[in-house]
Amino acid sequence: MTPEDKFICLGSDGIFEFIPNEDIVKIVVPHWRLQDSDGACKALAKEAHNRWCKEEEVIDDITCICVFLNVLKA
């Protein structure tokens, strides 16, 4: 990890199956700016659900946790 890291997102394959890392960042950053980790998780889950509905008939489990980091600079 580096001082530039702002958050960590952990999730089931239901999150990451159809959402690439670049899109995860685009979804989470607005919530990180507001310090709204709950909103970030809900937005990721909603986006994952929408993408699963477009791609498959069955939706995999969708679980995630977003941890916002407060890295202090020396």
Backbone as a printed PyTorch tensor [residue, N CA C, xyz], in Angstrom:
tensor([[[  0.8400,  -1.1810,   0.0000],
         [  0.0000,   0.0000,   0.0000],
         [  0.8830,   1.2400,   0.0000]],

        [[  0.3170,   2.3090,  -0.5460],
         [  1.0440,   3.5680,  -0.6210],
         [  0.1820,   4.6820,  -0.0420]],

        [[  0.7600,   5.8370,   0.2440],
         [ -0.0350,   6.9700,   0.7320],
         [ -1.0960,   7.4320,  -0.2720]],

        [[ -0.9310,   7.0510,  -1.5420],
         [ -1.9130,   7.4380,  -2.5530],
         [ -3.1630,   6.5580,  -2.5280]],

        [[ -3.0950,   5.4030,  -1.8830],
         [ -4.2520,   4.5100,  -1.7990],
         [ -5.3190,   5.1460,  -0.9190]],

        [[ -6.5420,   5.1930,  -1.4390],
         [ -7.6320,   5.8680,  -0.7390],
         [ -8.6610,   4.9170,  -0.1550]],

        [[ -8.8010,   3.7450,  -0.7690],
         [ -9.7910,   2.7940,  -0.2830],
         [ -9.4350,   1.3890,  -0.7420]],

        [[-10.0750,   0.4120,  -0.0720],
         [ -9.9680,  -0.9920,  -0.4380],
         [-11.3830,  -1.5150,  -0.5920]],

        [[-11.6430,  -2.2090,  -1.6870],
         [-12.9460,  -2.8450,  -1.8810],
         [-12.7500,  -4.3550,  -1.9160]],

        [[-13.4320,  -5.0300,  -1.0180],
         [-13.4380,  -6.4840,  -0.9800],
         [-14.8160,  -6.9340,  -1.4190]],

        [[-14.8660,  -7.9600,  -2.2290],
         [-16.1770,  -8.4060,  -2.6800],
         [-16.1700,  -9.8130,  -3.2170]],

        [[-17.3540, -10.3670,  -3.3080],
         [-17.5240, -11.6860,  -3.9060],
         [-17.3830, -11.5800,  -5.4190]],

        [[-17.3000, -12.7340,  -6.0650],
         [-17.1980, -12.7170,  -7.5180],
         [-18.4440, -12.1130,  -8.1590]],

        [[-19.5330, -12.0390,  -7.4250],
         [-20.7330, -11.3860,  -7.9360],
         [-20.5170,  -9.9020,  -8.2040]],

        [[-19.6040,  -9.2970,  -7.4980],
         [-19.2430,  -7.8970,  -7.7420],
         [-18.2840,  -7.7980,  -8.9190]],

        [[-17.2530,  -8.6110,  -8.9050],
         [-16.1520,  -8.4420,  -9.8470],
         [-16.3270,  -9.1760, -11.1820]],

        [[-17.3530,  -9.9880, -11.3090],
         [-17.5580, -10.7520, -12.5490],
         [-17.7270,  -9.8420, -13.7740]],

        [[-18.5240,  -8.7850, -13.6210],
         [-18.8320,  -7.9170, -14.7610],
         [-18.4170,  -6.4580, -14.5570]],

        [[-17.7810,  -6.1510, -13.4270],
         [-17.3310,  -4.7760, -13.1820],
         [-15.8040,  -4.7720, -13.1190]],

        [[-15.1400,  -4.2070, -14.1320],
         [-13.6730,  -4.1410, -14.0850],
         [-13.1950,  -3.1480, -13.0260]],

        [[-11.9470,  -3.2850, -12.6250],
         [-11.3850,  -2.4410, -11.5680],
         [-11.5430,  -0.9500, -11.8650]],

        [[-11.3670,  -0.5630, -13.1200],
         [-11.4860,   0.8570, -13.4780],
         [-12.8920,   1.3830, -13.1700]],

        [[-13.9030,   0.5470, -13.4300],
         [-15.2810,   0.9550, -13.1370],
         [-15.5480,   0.9690, -11.6350]],

        [[-14.9180,   0.0510, -10.9020],
         [-15.0460,   0.0620,  -9.4330],
         [-14.5920,   1.4130,  -8.9070]],

        [[-13.4520,   1.8770,  -9.3840],
         [-12.9130,   3.1690,  -8.9450],
         [-13.8860,   4.2910,  -9.2900]],

        [[-14.4120,   4.2960, -10.5090],
         [-15.3520,   5.3500, -10.9220],
         [-16.6120,   5.3610, -10.0640]],

        [[-17.0520,   4.1960,  -9.6400],
         [-18.2540,   4.0990,  -8.8040],
         [-17.9660,   4.5290,  -7.3700]],

        [[-16.8050,   4.1400,  -6.8390],
         [-16.5060,   4.3600,  -5.4200],
         [-16.0170,   5.7760,  -5.1150]],

        [[-15.2360,   6.3760,  -6.0020],
         [-14.6060,   7.6770,  -5.7030],
         [-15.6060,   8.7600,  -5.2820]],

        [[-16.7400,   8.9340,  -5.9480],
         [-17.6720,   9.9700,  -5.4710],
         [-18.1330,   9.7420,  -4.0220]],

        [[-18.2910,   8.4880,  -3.6440],
         [-18.6970,   8.1710,  -2.2710],
         [-17.5290,   8.3590,  -1.3050]],

        [[-16.3050,   8.0560,  -1.7710],
         [-15.1170,   8.2790,  -0.9460],
         [-14.9870,   9.7660,  -0.6190]],

        [[-15.2280,  10.6160,  -1.6100],
         [-15.1410,  12.0650,  -1.3800],
         [-16.1180,  12.5280,  -0.3040]],

        [[-17.2610,  11.8540,  -0.2020],
         [-18.2690,  12.1840,   0.8120],
         [-18.0820,  11.3870,   2.0980]],

        [[-17.0660,  10.5020,   2.1140],
         [-16.8280,   9.5950,   3.2490],
         [-18.0760,   8.7530,   3.5390]],

        [[-18.6920,   8.2450,   2.4650],
         [-19.9220,   7.4590,   2.5410],
         [-19.6460,   6.0340,   2.0770]],

        [[-19.0340,   5.2310,   2.9400],
         [-18.6870,   3.8680,   2.5510],
         [-19.9320,   3.0160,   2.3260]],

        [[-20.9790,   3.2660,   3.0940],
         [-22.2350,   2.5340,   2.9020],
         [-22.8020,   2.8160,   1.5110]],

        [[-22.7630,   4.0730,   1.1000],
         [-23.2330,   4.4420,  -0.2340],
         [-22.4010,   3.8010,  -1.3280]],

        [[-21.0960,   3.6930,  -1.1060],
         [-20.2190,   3.0500,  -2.0800],
         [-20.5900,   1.5790,  -2.2450]],

        [[-20.8190,   0.9030,  -1.1320],
         [-21.2090,  -0.5130,  -1.1920],
         [-22.5460,  -0.6910,  -1.9000]],

        [[-23.4970,   0.1560,  -1.5650],
         [-24.8160,   0.0620,  -2.2040],
         [-24.7210,   0.3350,  -3.6990]],

        [[-23.9080,   1.3120,  -4.0920],
         [-23.7480,   1.6270,  -5.5110],
         [-23.0820,   0.4740,  -6.2610]],

        [[-22.0730,  -0.1390,  -5.6490],
         [-21.4240,  -1.2940,  -6.2810],
         [-22.3900,  -2.4650,  -6.4140]],

        [[-23.1500,  -2.7350,  -5.3640],
         [-24.1100,  -3.8450,  -5.4110],
         [-25.1820,  -3.5960,  -6.4640]],

        [[-25.6660,  -2.3780,  -6.5490],
         [-26.6920,  -2.0440,  -7.5460],
         [-26.1390,  -2.2050,  -8.9640]],

        [[-24.9330,  -1.6950,  -9.1940],
         [-24.3210,  -1.8110, -10.5170],
         [-24.0500,  -3.2710, -10.8680]],

        [[-23.5740,  -4.0480,  -9.9030],
         [-23.3340,  -5.4720, -10.1480],
         [-24.6420,  -6.1750, -10.5100]],

        [[-25.6980,  -5.8870,  -9.7680],
         [-27.0030,  -6.4950, -10.0440],
         [-27.4640,  -6.1430, -11.4570]],

        [[-27.3500,  -4.8680, -11.8260],
         [-27.7650,  -4.4450, -13.1660],
         [-26.9740,  -5.1540, -14.2560]],

        [[-25.6820,  -5.2930, -14.0540],
         [-24.8450,  -5.9520, -15.0720],
         [-25.1280,  -7.4420, -15.1470]],

        [[-25.3850,  -8.0760, -14.0040],
         [-25.7540,  -9.4860, -14.0240],
         [-27.0520,  -9.6820, -14.7930]],

        [[-28.0360,  -8.8080, -14.5730],
         [-29.3240,  -8.9270, -15.2560],
         [-29.1590,  -8.8290, -16.7740]],

        [[-28.2190,  -8.0230, -17.2310],
         [-27.9670,  -7.8740, -18.6690],
         [-27.2490,  -9.0840, -19.2610]],

        [[-26.4400,  -9.7730, -18.4590],
         [-25.5680, -10.8350, -18.9670],
         [-26.0750, -12.2530, -18.7320]],

        [[-26.8020, -12.4790, -17.6550],
         [-27.1630, -13.8370, -17.2500],
         [-28.6260, -13.9120, -16.8110]],

        [[-29.1510, -15.1400, -16.8040],
         [-30.4990, -15.3600, -16.2820],
         [-30.4910, -15.5180, -14.7650]],

        [[-29.3760, -16.0000, -14.2440],
         [-29.2290, -16.2210, -12.8040],
         [-28.2030, -15.2230, -12.2810]],

        [[-28.4880, -14.6520, -11.1060],
         [-27.5910, -13.6650, -10.4990],
         [-26.8040, -14.3370,  -9.3820]],

        [[-25.4890, -14.2000,  -9.4310],
         [-24.6100, -14.7460,  -8.4030],
         [-24.7460, -13.9130,  -7.1280]],

        [[-24.1830, -14.4260,  -6.0280],
         [-24.2020, -13.6410,  -4.7910],
         [-23.4340, -12.3330,  -5.0060]],

        [[-23.9270, -11.2800,  -4.3810],
         [-23.3200,  -9.9530,  -4.5130],
         [-23.0620,  -9.4340,  -3.1060]],

        [[-21.7870,  -9.4230,  -2.7330],
         [-21.3840,  -9.0050,  -1.3970],
         [-20.1400,  -8.1300,  -1.5010]],

        [[-20.1220,  -7.0110,  -0.7710],
         [-18.9140,  -6.1800,  -0.8050],
         [-18.7570,  -5.3720,   0.4780]],

        [[-17.5240,  -4.9880,   0.7080],
         [-17.1470,  -4.1030,   1.7980],
         [-16.1720,  -3.0920,   1.2190]],

        [[-16.3970,  -1.8170,   1.4930],
         [-15.4610,  -0.7650,   1.0930],
         [-14.8740,  -0.1410,   2.3470]],

        [[-13.5580,  -0.1450,   2.4200],
         [-12.8480,   0.4290,   3.5540],
         [-12.1430,   1.6890,   3.0620]],

        [[-12.4990,   2.8250,   3.6490],
         [-11.8460,   4.0820,   3.2880],
         [-10.6470,   4.2770,   4.1930]],

        [[ -9.5210,   4.5840,   3.5640],
         [ -8.2690,   4.7000,   4.3020],
         [ -7.9890,   6.1580,   4.6250]],

        [[ -7.4470,   6.3670,   5.7880],
         [ -6.9700,   7.6900,   6.1990],
         [ -5.4810,   7.5700,   6.4150]],

        [[ -4.7560,   7.6430,   5.3320],
         [ -3.3080,   7.5040,   5.3950],
         [ -2.7090,   8.8660,   5.7220]],

        [[ -1.9970,   8.9190,   6.8150],
         [ -1.3650,  10.1710,   7.2290],
         [ -0.0280,  10.3460,   6.5150]],

        [[  0.1880,  11.5070,   5.9720],
         [  1.4620,  11.7890,   5.3090],
         [  2.4640,  12.2850,   6.3480]],

        [[  3.6820,  11.8240,   6.2180],
         [  4.7220,  12.1990,   7.1800],
         [  5.1960,  13.6190,   6.9410]]])
